[in-house]
Amino acid sequence: MKWFNKVLYMAILNVTMPSNAMFKEPTEFVVIKIPDGVGLCDQMYFYALGTSIEKKGYPVKYHVPCCESERFQLLKAFPYLNFKMVTTTEANRHRCFVVSHLENYETCLNCRPPSYIRKTCCHDRLIDYSKYFSFKENILDDVNLKILQKIRSLICPIGVHVRRGDMASPQGYIFVPPVDYFVKATRKAKELFPDAYFFFFSDEPNYVKQNILLQLDANIKYEAVDVNDFSKGYMDMFLMSECKHQIRSQGSMGEMSYILNKYSQKKLIAPKKCRKDVTVTPDFEI
């Protein structure tokens, strides 16, 4: 079957590519599909994977079927990335060489052109995301710039991520932290950092206001950042990463904000029961 796919691939290649162009640029790539519906953190994983493969000397392109969707925020968050997308023709050619059921990041690194990676495990402790991603202030609008200025003006800002949406109810390995978790986590952070000021970020800020903020200890200073809708989730991640410490929930954004946090003495608080694909070990578990 492999030899048949190769013959089919070359036949398509000869039809779709002029002979005088075949040796000017690579015509075989490791194509990495960024699946529909994945969030920013998973998009970052696929890009980091592709960059790691490129460092081995193999050309990489990305297939993003819904690149115009508001859910695809990678290039809004990091517009400087060297992100090459395949054409429809290139994607169709490389589908002859689908590589699936890849167990981990290291397995993916063994892929060679031509290949089409359509599914893989997301996140890995071997990936240092801070080498690939760094937020720039020019991605923020005026409203978020003001929040950024406030965060930077405080002695000890702490970002709290409350993941809701499609993770608001238990699904397989996903543990949903109860309200009490955030009460205890902020209490712990306040004990560690007396000057703590908490910024709450969530895809459902009204839930946070109605269920969590009302339960916090009286000595907790906080505010809910509710200026960004789903299409500006990457701005929430930027602001959260500018806080000195992070409190995560069952989603990846709190953890990724901690990873991109440049504060040398940063701390991460996480639920004891959390996602199995965590990338970093928290400093404290509640």
C-alpha positions as CSV (number, residue, x, y, z in Angstrom):
1,M,0.0,0.0,0.0
2,K,2.9,2.4,0.8
3,W,4.4,2.0,-2.7
4,F,0.9,2.6,-4.2
5,N,0.5,5.8,-2.2
6,K,3.9,7.0,-3.4
7,V,3.1,6.3,-7.0
8,L,-0.2,8.1,-6.7
9,Y,1.4,11.0,-5.0
10,M,4.0,11.4,-7.7
11,A,1.4,11.2,-10.4
12,I,-0.6,14.0,-8.8
13,L,2.6,16.0,-8.3
14,N,3.5,15.8,-11.9
15,V,0.1,16.9,-13.0
16,T,-0.2,19.8,-10.6
17,M,3.4,21.2,-10.6
18,P,5.3,22.5,-13.6
19,S,8.5,20.6,-14.2
20,N,10.6,23.7,-14.1
21,A,9.3,24.5,-10.6
22,M,9.9,21.1,-9.0
23,F,13.5,21.9,-7.9
24,K,13.1,25.6,-6.9
25,E,11.2,25.0,-3.7
26,P,10.4,21.9,-1.6
27,T,7.3,20.1,-2.9
28,E,7.2,17.6,-0.1
29,F,6.4,18.7,3.5
30,V,5.5,17.5,6.9
31,V,2.0,18.9,6.9
32,I,0.4,19.4,10.4
33,K,-3.3,19.8,10.5
34,I,-4.6,22.1,13.3
35,P,-8.0,20.5,13.9
36,D,-11.2,22.5,13.9
37,G,-12.3,23.6,17.3
38,V,-9.1,23.4,19.2
39,G,-8.2,26.4,21.5
40,L,-5.2,28.7,21.4
41,C,-3.1,26.5,23.7
42,D,-3.5,23.5,21.4
43,Q,-2.7,25.7,18.4
44,M,0.5,26.7,20.2
45,Y,1.4,23.0,20.6
46,F,1.0,22.3,16.9
47,Y,3.2,25.2,16.0
48,A,5.9,24.2,18.5
49,L,5.8,20.7,17.1
50,G,6.3,22.0,13.6
51,T,9.1,24.3,14.6
52,S,10.9,21.3,16.3
53,I,10.6,19.2,13.1
54,E,11.9,22.2,11.0
55,K,15.0,22.3,13.2
56,K,15.7,18.7,12.0
57,G,15.9,20.1,8.5
58,Y,12.5,19.2,7.2
59,P,10.1,21.7,5.7
60,V,6.8,22.1,7.5
61,K,3.5,23.6,6.6
62,Y,0.2,23.8,8.4
63,H,-3.3,22.9,7.3
64,V,-5.9,25.1,9.0
65,P,-9.3,24.4,7.4
66,C,-11.0,27.1,9.4
67,C,-8.3,29.7,9.5
68,E,-10.9,32.5,9.2
69,S,-12.7,31.3,12.3
70,E,-12.6,33.4,15.4
71,R,-11.4,30.3,17.3
72,F,-8.1,30.4,15.4
73,Q,-6.2,33.0,17.4
74,L,-2.6,31.9,17.1
75,L,-1.6,34.6,14.6
76,K,-3.6,37.2,16.4
77,A,-1.7,36.4,19.6
78,F,1.7,36.0,18.0
79,P,1.6,37.7,14.5
80,Y,5.4,37.5,14.1
81,L,5.4,33.7,13.8
82,N,6.8,32.1,10.6
83,F,3.6,30.3,9.9
84,K,3.3,28.7,6.5
85,M,-0.1,27.3,5.4
86,V,-0.6,24.7,2.7
87,T,-2.7,25.4,-0.3
88,T,-5.8,23.2,-0.8
89,T,-3.9,21.4,-3.6
90,E,-0.9,20.7,-1.3
91,A,-3.1,19.5,1.5
92,N,-4.9,17.0,-0.9
93,R,-1.6,15.7,-2.2
94,H,-0.2,15.0,1.3
95,R,-3.3,13.3,2.6
96,C,-2.0,10.2,0.8
97,F,0.5,10.0,3.6
98,V,-1.6,10.4,6.7
99,V,0.2,9.7,10.0
100,S,-2.2,9.1,12.9
101,H,-2.2,7.5,16.3
102,L,1.0,9.3,17.3
103,E,1.5,8.6,21.0
104,N,3.5,11.6,22.0
105,Y,5.7,14.6,21.0
106,E,8.8,12.5,20.5
107,T,7.0,10.1,18.2
108,C,5.8,13.1,16.1
109,L,9.4,14.3,15.7
110,N,10.2,11.1,13.7
111,C,7.9,12.2,10.9
112,R,9.6,12.8,7.5
113,P,8.2,14.4,4.3
114,P,5.9,13.7,2.8
115,S,3.6,13.1,5.7
116,Y,0.3,14.5,7.0
117,I,-0.1,14.7,10.8
118,R,-3.8,14.9,11.5
119,K,-4.1,13.9,15.1
120,T,-1.7,13.8,18.0
121,C,-1.5,14.2,21.8
122,C,-1.4,17.8,22.8
123,H,1.2,19.3,25.2
124,D,4.3,17.7,26.5
125,R,6.8,18.4,29.3
126,L,9.6,18.4,26.7
127,I,8.3,21.5,25.0
128,D,9.6,24.9,26.3
129,Y,6.8,27.1,25.0
130,S,8.7,30.2,26.2
131,K,11.3,29.7,23.5
132,Y,8.6,30.0,20.8
133,F,6.1,32.5,22.1
134,S,6.3,35.9,23.7
135,F,3.4,38.4,23.8
136,K,3.9,41.9,22.4
137,E,1.9,44.9,23.6
138,N,0.7,45.9,20.1
139,I,-1.8,43.0,20.1
140,L,-3.8,44.7,22.8
141,D,-6.6,47.3,22.3
142,D,-6.8,50.4,24.5
143,V,-9.1,48.8,27.1
144,N,-6.8,45.9,27.6
145,L,-3.7,48.2,27.7
146,K,-5.2,50.0,30.6
147,I,-5.7,46.7,32.5
148,L,-2.1,45.8,31.6
149,Q,-0.9,49.0,33.1
150,K,-2.8,48.3,36.3
151,I,-1.4,44.8,36.6
152,R,2.1,46.1,36.2
153,S,1.5,48.8,38.8
154,L,0.6,46.4,41.6
155,I,3.0,44.8,44.0
156,C,1.6,41.3,43.6
157,P,-1.0,40.7,40.9
158,I,-2.3,37.1,40.7
159,G,-4.1,35.8,37.6
160,V,-7.0,33.3,38.3
161,H,-8.4,31.3,35.4
162,V,-11.9,29.9,35.7
163,R,-12.6,27.6,32.8
164,R,-16.2,27.1,31.9
165,G,-17.9,26.6,28.5
166,D,-17.5,23.1,27.2
167,M,-15.5,22.1,30.3
168,A,-18.2,23.3,32.8
169,S,-19.3,19.7,33.4
170,P,-17.1,16.5,33.9
171,Q,-16.1,14.8,30.7
172,G,-14.0,11.7,31.0
173,Y,-10.6,12.8,32.5
174,I,-11.7,16.4,33.0
175,F,-12.2,17.4,36.7
176,V,-14.2,20.5,37.3
177,P,-13.0,22.4,40.4
178,P,-15.8,23.5,42.7
179,V,-16.3,27.0,43.9
180,D,-14.6,26.0,47.1
181,Y,-11.4,25.4,45.2
182,F,-11.1,29.0,44.2
183,V,-11.9,30.2,47.7
184,K,-9.1,28.0,49.2
185,A,-6.7,28.8,46.4
186,T,-7.0,32.6,46.9
187,R,-6.8,32.1,50.6
188,K,-3.5,30.1,50.2
189,A,-2.1,32.8,47.8
190,K,-3.1,35.5,50.3
191,E,-1.1,33.7,53.0
192,L,1.9,33.4,50.8
193,F,1.7,36.9,49.4
194,P,0.0,39.4,51.7
195,D,-0.1,42.1,49.0
196,A,-2.0,39.8,46.6
197,Y,-4.5,41.4,44.2
198,F,-6.5,38.8,42.2
199,F,-7.6,39.2,38.5
200,F,-10.2,36.7,37.5
201,F,-10.4,35.6,33.9
202,S,-13.1,33.3,32.5
203,D,-15.1,32.5,29.4
204,E,-18.2,33.0,31.6
205,P,-17.4,36.1,33.7
206,N,-21.0,36.3,35.0
207,Y,-20.6,32.8,36.5
208,V,-17.5,34.1,38.3
209,K,-19.3,37.1,39.6
210,Q,-22.4,35.3,40.8
211,N,-20.8,32.2,42.2
212,I,-17.2,32.7,43.2
213,L,-16.5,36.3,44.0
214,L,-19.4,36.4,46.6
215,Q,-17.7,33.5,48.4
216,L,-14.2,34.9,48.8
217,D,-12.8,35.8,52.1
218,A,-13.4,39.4,53.2
219,N,-9.7,40.3,53.0
220,I,-9.3,39.3,49.3
221,K,-8.9,42.1,46.9
222,Y,-10.0,41.3,43.4
223,E,-11.6,42.2,40.1
224,A,-13.2,40.3,37.3
225,V,-11.8,41.0,33.8
226,D,-14.9,40.9,31.7
227,V,-13.9,43.1,28.7
228,N,-13.0,40.3,26.3
229,D,-15.4,38.0,24.5
230,F,-14.4,34.7,23.0
231,S,-12.8,36.3,20.0
232,K,-10.3,38.1,22.3
233,G,-9.4,35.2,24.5
234,Y,-5.7,35.6,23.6
235,M,-5.8,39.0,25.2
236,D,-6.9,37.4,28.5
237,M,-4.0,35.0,28.2
238,F,-1.6,37.9,27.7
239,L,-2.9,39.8,30.7
240,M,-2.9,36.7,32.9
241,S,0.7,36.0,31.9
242,E,1.7,39.4,33.1
243,C,0.6,38.6,36.7
244,K,3.3,37.4,39.0
245,H,1.6,34.2,39.9
246,Q,-1.3,32.1,38.5
247,I,-4.1,30.0,39.8
248,R,-5.3,27.5,37.2
249,S,-8.4,25.4,36.7
250,Q,-9.2,22.5,34.5
251,G,-8.4,24.3,31.2
252,S,-4.9,24.9,29.7
253,M,-5.0,28.7,29.6
254,G,-4.0,29.2,33.3
255,E,-1.1,26.8,32.9
256,M,0.1,28.4,29.6
257,S,-0.1,31.8,31.2
258,Y,2.2,30.6,33.9
259,I,4.6,29.1,31.4
260,L,4.8,32.5,29.5
261,N,5.1,34.4,32.8
262,K,8.6,35.9,32.9
263,Y,8.6,36.6,36.6
264,S,11.6,34.6,38.0
265,Q,9.9,33.7,41.3
266,K,6.4,32.8,39.9
267,K,4.2,30.2,41.6
268,L,1.4,28.1,40.2
269,I,-1.6,26.8,42.2
270,A,-3.6,24.0,40.7
271,P,-6.4,21.5,41.7
272,K,-5.2,18.2,43.1
273,K,-7.3,16.5,40.5
274,C,-6.5,18.0,37.1
275,R,-6.0,17.2,33.5
276,K,-3.7,14.3,32.7
277,D,-1.8,16.3,30.0
278,V,-0.4,19.0,32.4
279,T,2.8,20.4,31.1
280,V,4.3,21.7,34.4
281,T,4.2,20.6,38.0
282,P,2.3,23.1,40.2
283,D,4.0,24.6,43.3
284,F,0.9,24.1,45.4
285,E,-2.2,21.8,45.0
286,I,-5.5,22.5,46.6
